[in-house]
Amino acid sequence: MNDSPGWASPGSPSPSDDQGAGSPRPAGDQGGPAPKWSENQPPPGQWSPPAARPGGPVPPAPAPGWGGRGPFGGWAQPPAPKPGVIPLRPLGVGEILDGAVSTLRAHWRTVLGITLVVSAVVQLVQLLLQRYVLPQPPAVDPDASPSEVLEQAGEAMQTTMIGMVPSSLLGLMAQFVTTALLTFVVSRSVLGRPVAFGEVWRDARPRLVPLLALTLLLPAIVTAVFAVGVGPGLLIGSTAGAMLAVLGGASALLVAIWLTVRFSLSYSVVMLERQGVRASLRRSAKLVQGAWWRIFGILLLTALLTTLIVMIIVIPFSLIALLVDGDGMNGLVSGSPDQTSMTFLIITGIGAVIASAIMYPITAGVTVLLYVDQRIRREALDLELARAAGVPGYGSPSPGDTTPRS
């Protein structure tokens, strides 16, 4: 959606910037300034249609929703246009979640084609790394002394931390690819436009480098926050140091959550507004300002729902794997993947791929729709979106907007 008017860069004038644009003028006097009106005006919402004169024709009742009487005696507001998956007005929580699911349902071929490939590649690489590359956890000696048990626990923790590094990098790469492509899938769905992989890739390709930098930068910031919070306590090494590390870790967690929500819209800014990394972080902070708790609640609810979906999908596949190969769990329990059968790993891996393929588009859809909602609330983006979608009564689309419409 290159140069699409629906995703204008910040700073474009909003309707409220033109103070005199909507001032009424008497008929035949359209050239001069608007006249000064009396300070004593009727109260808003009390206008009524002209009454019928005795013996004259009765005026027809206005259509419901288009100038008709509202439930409180005022004029009813016309319904918001809905060219795509969401109505073009400030959204509720349910409408944001429904819009994300509707995008998956309406364009399932493109969406699942992207997410299934990404999830399958990630699961395959992770399986190969765990089985043949990463160090295996040490064997547990049941007859070990307390000091040896502590030593074994430390070695097991070290092995786990080493194994988390490639898993985290694979997760970041999956997030990078899905965010790059699904952002434009959702943005086209908002306008009701057709979604094809070639067009999505054409729009996303110029923004891959800034998005990759942002994808790596945000986890690095969170890691630095935890290092600052936990590091001093670990360096001290005593009981007081352990307590200091716990307090520092709790404080770092709160700061990390605050930063994550504050910069949560930066991915959409990078892709749709074509901003740089630093400008995207500032822009996200500006959009989130004043709505932090609302966005935090929606993101938390989305995380809980996607976790529930993942559990619903993964648990049956794990039970099937146990039925097919009951000895496959022994390797996982003992911490030795060499003893885990390939059948067990393949069946559980299929469940993980399916769960991830559904989780990625919902998460990306909620993030993009949160960005759209904040811009509608703050910048009247709904007017630009309606114009870009070709909704009657909102003006013609920009000549530079050549994206085909459905």
Steps between C-alpha positions, in 0.01 A plus 500: 500500500768743399405862564151396590304796639352273764836468672618860483810599689449695821464875468233509231228749588193359665149635444520686831800701375283693252301711739283681247436221254161404632357844582151546351441783254185661372392400152663709233778625725775242460790726425544707815570403858240317705255729683501543874227297663309587815634364826151377595452181305256211554640210706655214297298189425159674524427561131194335355375460142266771372141443608226457247291810428124469539364361179847457354697184420656309782882492462639147466681351796878485454667165454618330822862578573528771237370816660217329689415561862734326741402322820558817705310741277802617298590419143640147456860466381546313172656155541874477447607357165649151504682430175710225658533302821434790740265800509685825440453655844657458846504128575406299804699207635267246342517674162880494505509127577223431249687697234813291551304175476299629202824574314616143558164365386464726194854451367585162644689379194752784511517523879538127568734466206734747668467380857510126428826533306660719768384274784613181323847640430540623859390167650725299268810709571429498874456123501828443315687737728368337816574150379841538334661836590407632843659349814287245682404553865716310750377171641346522846667285766240403767778408748683831469587707805332840557801684362501278189126556456556874502782459248278289273222756528740775397620300199141425399411869524802594291407245234143632496618858458724398209210318339275805534727715283428330163134455593469871574672592174273268304199657671621848408550398137150351489361821647698705247369311196139477616489864607644617169242315292193486722506873572416570137248216490310662788533853359353388167223316683404823680439664161323195358763446232610168353800337662756312293843387613677677212348836587566453870864412432537800267377734774704340779835457324619865523439501876678176596827659615343754740262234631788257561691770690193572712433130561852456638512833685194457722610165652846648548349789697302258719812287555698809602227596747518158665881510502494832682238375746646158580871552433602684819343234722671219312835675525471529878435127531389488866157462654454875484602485137240232429227714654624800306487294179141396573391858562692623199347228285146594609567866427654411164191294413272798562721729293518242220120469490462877492748534213348210307154660504640848433679378185244238395373706204845571359489196269191634325655847480814362333300310239200723429641849558847414365674657799851424622569303816545791741211695348279192529577464870416866563186473288381188687559668835293797383211281383501293820517805728179527701382153397772283655268302729247437225764372259662295775165337581429417135848355447474298821157368399637407157793317660264304727270408211785389272651298785165328549478428127852357500418274794178379336696399190824375654356284779304265267806453281707418807243241608501350150879483511483318833248252359708436189834485681463481877878473551557833328441696820783323679763699317334829584461408867859379528629806312665294227359565151702205368250271676200683352359324193471694177132402474422672828688815397333514157146471639556763770677719244196490270283623785745782571502602132121516482477695826763751388335541158181614675669701775717718271218660294284572805787668682606701194140592422433635849819707490418660164137566595612660826716734292206578271271557798739742667540701180123510453457631853778757481534596132162422337662232287156354432432783253819424309429127504146554369634718221771247414243220497281694258203535736240734341480841660863516619666631185706329235814297575836658439633469142812333637297225664501239224435194715218296344175482688265210540 
